[in-house]
């Protein structure tokens, strides 16, 4: 049995992380931050979404403690606050895609 299956607190923590990442834009943000620290404008351009939308989603990730922000030359630069998200994203990339009917 996997250890997490025995630990209710850990299961709740992991569920909160997955819920926080359970939006396509938030998942894209985390995937981008797995590659590099960057600012909102660059993420919005890569995602193809409005900067305000990306900022809103970043706020959710920050509230959950998954990303952090620092100032660099007057610009907010975001990075992963939880380095193990790289492993999680890598694992998800390997998941088989099943199209719904």
Secondary structure, DSSP 8 states (H G I E B T S, - for coil): --GGGG-HHHHHHHHHHHHHT-SHHHHHHHHHHHH--EEHHHHHHHHTS-HHHHHHHHHHHHHTTSEEEEEETTEEEEEESSTTHHHHHHHHHTS------
